[in-house]
Amino acid sequence: MSDTAQEIADALDNPVRAPDMAEAGDPGPFFERGNGERPPFPPGSPVQPLGVSAGLDGSQKCYYLDRLGQIVGLEAGNRHGKNSLIHLFGPDSNWLEENFPQWSAPVFEGRGNDKVMVKKPEIIGFNQAKASRAMIEECVRRGIFDPAGRLRGRGAHALTGGGLLLHLGDRLLVLRAKAKGGLLAPEWEDTGLFERFVYPAGAPIPHPWHQSTSLKPVTDVIALLRTWNWKRPKLDVRLLLGAIGQGFIGGALPWRSNVWITGDRGTGKSALNGRRGIVPRMYGEALFRTGQTSAAALRQSLRNSTVPVMLDEIEPSADNRKVTEIIDLARISSSGDKVHRGGQDHQAHEFTLQSPFWFSSINIPPIEASDRSRLAILELRPFADGTIPPDFEAIDFEDIGRKLQRRMIEMWPILAQVKAKFHAALAKKGHDSRGCDQFGTLLACAHVLTDHELPDDEEVERWAHECAPFKMAEVNDAMSDQETCLRHLMTSAAQPRGNAERQVIGSLIGEAVATALNPSELTPADRNWIEQLGLKLVNPKWNAASGKWGVERFLPHDGPGYVAIAAKHVALDEVFRGTKWQGGVYKQTLVRVPGAIEVAAVKMARQAYRAVLIPLHEILDQTELPAESLPEAVAAWRSKIAAQDPGAAV
């Protein structure tokens, strides 16, 4: 097929929507409101005008892609001087002289009829006034340009229709989607404006290998990863391989799985992801790595880049606020949201967060369950005695990284299908949607590195079984927010008035239940102790006439036992002071405990409070409970009431 025929075939495979055509009576697009239409902007400019923006403070800014492909904003009023324009055009500033020449005045000798031109006008530079006017007018023609949401930095980015774009700093590698499905072959494009987005030029990062490669680089990497002593030898190596592959295309994925490598000193963390570790060497400059940073510095360093982020020595300390802020960014980055912050220029600034995060530490700081569920925790153990490490300096990890990058690009067309298979299998094993995304993404990336085809059912089942929730510390060790809140309340110490010593609140409730089971030993003071803390033992009662829940005095054998927790109480405010549940937020959280009931009024120490009722079996060990408060009995009781009146379902 000839080149022309091939171009026609490619165009038919990937049609582009035609632009809207003008209709009769429509005005022309630019400057047709009078007789003074300005000439068009000269073609062939090495600088590309993008558009304009204006602020309420009177600022008027024009945006350009300069000769190097960087985006530059210049104030219309005072930043279009000669040096500013020369900086935009650089060594191509002759274009300004060719299109906006500044002529010298002719030189004459003699007077009157004897006056003779001895030197014709010459181009002595460019006319800054005409050049700046033309450039500002062209920006206005292009319309309003808002950099927020339009800039894409170095790294991988998703294209409409399932395509992939790799911004490599100096060039763009593009896999366009076909109109009828599938992808076209990769093509190289210049940095700058591509489709709806601006890809400013930046420092070059490694380009993918120039040709397809065998699976040998992958098998070599797997063999190297197995030389570390992992807690889960098979699974941790597989997840780590997937994390390495994910880093090359992470910005284009719908979900980015974060990794935390942990282990004692001497377990090989530095050799793996230290400054000269094998993973940073595979990524090369396509990585943001630091040993100490802040959330603000991280945002400003990444800007709109989607390269992997590697943070070393993220250890717990007495004040974990900085660590928490960084982990917050990693959480946002997993789903690919944007962050907005105000600046000194009184303008909001937008930051793209679509980078996979790598953490490393001896101990993992205390983190929220929602953040822990976004991590693959890979734990290293000490090497066996006599272990001889490989000679890493003799291995060209830079070339290996480029070959793995090439592999991830070539397998991009089937990656989503592979991930879908693992997602479904993990869901059947009991993972929630986030767990399926977290581990399904890593398993899918590992698979496309090691195989050319979709995984068969046996392969998917094998790895899904390895990731079963009961085997995963990432899942088992993560408590829900309501569990953590209830645990905080029950393990806090308090000293009700009249009690001789401080006691753990959970212990006080246990004693109250035990005393209720032996009424002869109950004293008024016993009943009052937990009520002084904003707590009370009750039996819930459904009132069908009013359609509301109420409470009765706790009689352990009359029905399920619950603990009423006041929605607002001085003693409870003190318990939750300094936590995220302070100020009554604990009530919103505790309502999510399974089986919890909201009631309008519970009397405690002669005062009525709105309250949330928590089943006793969520607080005490089952051996301490009467039969009526055991989980099975409570479930049967709820089902019976719901059958009689569906409005009573809890």
Secondary structure as the mmCIF struct_conf table of DSSP 4:
data_model
#
loop_
_struct_conf.conf_type_id
_struct_conf.id
_struct_conf.beg_label_comp_id
_struct_conf.beg_label_asym_id
_struct_conf.beg_label_seq_id
_struct_conf.end_label_comp_id
_struct_conf.end_label_asym_id
_struct_conf.end_label_seq_id
HELX_RH_AL_P HELX_RH_AL_P1 ASP A 3 ASP A 13
BEND BEND1 ASN A 14 ASN A 14
HELX_LH_PP_P HELX_LH_PP_P1 ARG A 17 ALA A 22
TURN_TY1_P TURN_TY1_P1 ALA A 24 GLY A 25
HELX_LH_PP_P HELX_LH_PP_P2 ASP A 26 GLY A 28
BEND BEND2 PRO A 29 PHE A 31
BEND BEND3 ARG A 33 ASN A 35
HELX_LH_PP_P HELX_LH_PP_P3 GLU A 37 PRO A 42
BEND BEND4 PRO A 43 PRO A 43
BEND BEND5 PRO A 46 VAL A 47
STRN STRN1 GLN A 48 ALA A 54
TURN_TY1_P TURN_TY1_P2 LEU A 56 ASP A 57
BEND BEND6 GLY A 58 GLY A 58
STRN STRN2 GLN A 60 LEU A 65
TURN_TY1_P TURN_TY1_P3 ARG A 67 LEU A 68
BEND BEND7 GLY A 69 GLY A 69
STRN STRN3 ILE A 71 GLU A 75
TURN_TY1_P TURN_TY1_P4 ALA A 76 ASN A 78
BEND BEND8 ARG A 79 ARG A 79
BEND BEND9 GLY A 81 GLY A 81
HELX_RH_AL_P HELX_RH_AL_P2 LYS A 82 PHE A 89
HELX_RH_3T_P HELX_RH_3T_P1 GLY A 90 ASP A 92
TURN_TY1_P TURN_TY1_P5 SER A 93 SER A 93
HELX_RH_AL_P HELX_RH_AL_P3 ASN A 94 ASN A 99
BEND BEND10 PHE A 100 PHE A 100
STRN STRN4 PRO A 101 TRP A 103
HELX_LH_PP_P HELX_LH_PP_P4 SER A 104 PRO A 106
STRN STRN5 VAL A 107 GLU A 109
BEND BEND11 GLY A 110 GLY A 110
HELX_RH_3T_P HELX_RH_3T_P2 GLY A 112 ASP A 114
STRN STRN6 VAL A 116 LYS A 119
STRN STRN7 ILE A 123 PHE A 126
HELX_RH_AL_P HELX_RH_AL_P4 GLN A 128 ARG A 142
STRN STRN8 ILE A 144 ILE A 144
TURN_TY1_P TURN_TY1_P6 ALA A 148 ARG A 150
STRN STRN9 LEU A 151 LEU A 151
BEND BEND12 ARG A 154 ARG A 154
STRN STRN10 GLY A 155 LEU A 159
TURN_TY1_P TURN_TY1_P7 THR A 160 GLY A 162
STRN STRN11 GLY A 163 HIS A 167
BEND BEND13 GLY A 169 ASP A 170
STRN STRN12 ARG A 171 LEU A 175
HELX_LH_PP_P HELX_LH_PP_P5 ARG A 176 ARG A 176
STRN STRN13 ALA A 177 ALA A 177
HELX_LH_PP_P HELX_LH_PP_P6 LYS A 178 LYS A 178
TURN_TY1_P TURN_TY1_P8 ALA A 179 LYS A 180
BEND BEND14 GLY A 181 GLY A 182
STRN STRN14 LEU A 183 LEU A 183
HELX_LH_PP_P HELX_LH_PP_P7 LEU A 184 PRO A 186
STRN STRN15 GLU A 187 ASP A 190
BEND BEND15 THR A 191 THR A 191
STRN STRN16 GLY A 192 PHE A 194
TURN_TY1_P TURN_TY1_P9 GLU A 195 ARG A 196
STRN STRN17 PHE A 197 TYR A 199
BEND BEND16 ALA A 203 ALA A 203
HELX_LH_PP_P HELX_LH_PP_P8 PRO A 206 TRP A 209
BEND BEND17 HIS A 210 GLN A 211
BEND BEND18 LEU A 215 LEU A 215
HELX_RH_AL_P HELX_RH_AL_P5 LYS A 216 LEU A 225
TURN_TY1_P TURN_TY1_P10 ARG A 226 THR A 227
BEND BEND19 TRP A 228 TRP A 228
STRN STRN18 TRP A 230 TRP A 230
BEND BEND20 LYS A 231 ARG A 232
HELX_RH_AL_P HELX_RH_AL_P6 PRO A 233 ILE A 249
HELX_RH_3T_P HELX_RH_3T_P3 GLY A 250 ALA A 252
BEND BEND21 LEU A 253 PRO A 254
STRN STRN19 ASN A 258 GLY A 263
TURN_TY1_P TURN_TY1_P11 ARG A 265 GLY A 266
BEND BEND22 THR A 267 GLY A 268
HELX_RH_AL_P HELX_RH_AL_P7 LYS A 269 ASN A 273
BEND BEND23 GLY A 274 GLY A 274
TURN_TY1_P TURN_TY1_P12 ARG A 275 ARG A 276
HELX_RH_AL_P HELX_RH_AL_P8 ILE A 278 TYR A 283
TURN_TY1_P TURN_TY1_P13 GLY A 284 GLU A 285
BEND BEND24 ALA A 286 ALA A 286
STRN STRN20 PHE A 288 THR A 290
BEND BEND25 GLY A 291 GLN A 292
HELX_RH_AL_P HELX_RH_AL_P9 ALA A 295 LEU A 302
TURN_TY1_P TURN_TY1_P14 ARG A 303 ASN A 304
BEND BEND26 VAL A 307 VAL A 307
STRN STRN21 VAL A 309 LEU A 311
BEND BEND27 ALA A 318 ALA A 318
HELX_RH_AL_P HELX_RH_AL_P10 ARG A 321 SER A 335
TURN_TY1_P TURN_TY1_P15 GLY A 336 GLY A 336
STRN STRN22 LYS A 338 GLY A 342
TURN_TY1_P TURN_TY1_P16 GLN A 344 ASP A 345
BEND BEND28 HIS A 346 HIS A 346
STRN STRN23 ALA A 348 THR A 352
STRN STRN24 PHE A 357 SER A 361
BEND BEND29 ILE A 362 ASN A 363
HELX_LH_PP_P HELX_LH_PP_P9 ILE A 364 PRO A 366
HELX_RH_AL_P HELX_RH_AL_P11 ALA A 369 ARG A 372
TURN_TY1_P TURN_TY1_P17 SER A 373 ARG A 374
STRN STRN25 LEU A 375 LEU A 380
HELX_LH_PP_P HELX_LH_PP_P10 PRO A 382 ALA A 384
TURN_TY1_P TURN_TY1_P18 ASP A 385 GLY A 386
HELX_RH_3T_P HELX_RH_3T_P4 PHE A 392 ALA A 394
BEND BEND30 ILE A 395 ILE A 395
HELX_RH_AL_P HELX_RH_AL_P12 PHE A 397 GLU A 410
TURN_TY1_P TURN_TY1_P19 MET A 411 MET A 411
HELX_RH_AL_P HELX_RH_AL_P13 TRP A 412 LYS A 428
TURN_TY1_P TURN_TY1_P20 LYS A 429 GLY A 430
HELX_RH_AL_P HELX_RH_AL_P14 SER A 433 THR A 450
BEND BEND31 HIS A 452 GLU A 453
HELX_LH_PP_P HELX_LH_PP_P11 LEU A 454 ASP A 456
HELX_RH_AL_P HELX_RH_AL_P15 ASP A 457 GLU A 466
TURN_TY1_P TURN_TY1_P21 CYS A 467 CYS A 467
HELX_RH_3T_P HELX_RH_3T_P5 PRO A 469 LYS A 471
HELX_RH_AL_P HELX_RH_AL_P16 ALA A 473 ASN A 476
TURN_TY1_P TURN_TY1_P22 ASP A 477 ASP A 477
HELX_LH_PP_P HELX_LH_PP_P12 ALA A 478 SER A 480
HELX_RH_AL_P HELX_RH_AL_P17 ASP A 481 THR A 491
STRN STRN26 ALA A 493 ALA A 494
TURN_TY1_P TURN_TY1_P23 ARG A 497 GLY A 498
BEND BEND32 ALA A 500 GLU A 501
STRN STRN27 GLN A 503 VAL A 504
HELX_RH_AL_P HELX_RH_AL_P18 ILE A 505 LEU A 517
BEND BEND33 ASN A 518 ASN A 518
HELX_RH_3T_P HELX_RH_3T_P6 PRO A 519 GLU A 521
HELX_RH_AL_P HELX_RH_AL_P19 PRO A 524 GLU A 531
TURN_TY1_P TURN_TY1_P24 GLN A 532 GLY A 534
STRN STRN28 LEU A 535 ASN A 543
TURN_TY1_P TURN_TY1_P25 ALA A 544 GLY A 547
STRN STRN29 LYS A 548 ARG A 553
TURN_TY1_P TURN_TY1_P26 PRO A 556 ASP A 558
BEND BEND34 GLY A 559 GLY A 559
STRN STRN30 TYR A 562 ALA A 566
BEND BEND35 ALA A 567 LYS A 568
HELX_RH_AL_P HELX_RH_AL_P20 VAL A 570 VAL A 575
TURN_TY1_P TURN_TY1_P27 PHE A 576 GLY A 578
BEND BEND36 THR A 579 THR A 579
TURN_TY1_P TURN_TY1_P28 LYS A 580 GLY A 584
HELX_RH_AL_P HELX_RH_AL_P21 VAL A 585 LEU A 590
TURN_TY1_P TURN_TY1_P29 VAL A 591 ARG A 592
BEND BEND37 VAL A 593 VAL A 593
TURN_TY1_P TURN_TY1_P30 PRO A 594 GLY A 595
STRN STRN31 ILE A 597 MET A 604
TURN_TY1_P TURN_TY1_P31 ALA A 605 ARG A 606
STRN STRN32 GLN A 607 PRO A 615
HELX_RH_3T_P HELX_RH_3T_P7 LEU A 616 GLU A 618
TURN_TY1_P TURN_TY1_P32 ILE A 619 ILE A 619
BEND BEND38 LEU A 620 LEU A 620
HELX_RH_3T_P HELX_RH_3T_P8 GLN A 622 GLU A 624
BEND BEND39 LEU A 625 LEU A 625
HELX_RH_3T_P HELX_RH_3T_P9 ALA A 627 SER A 629
BEND BEND40 LEU A 630 LEU A 630
HELX_RH_AL_P HELX_RH_AL_P22 PRO A 631 GLN A 644
HELX_RH_3T_P HELX_RH_3T_P10 PRO A 646 ALA A 648
#
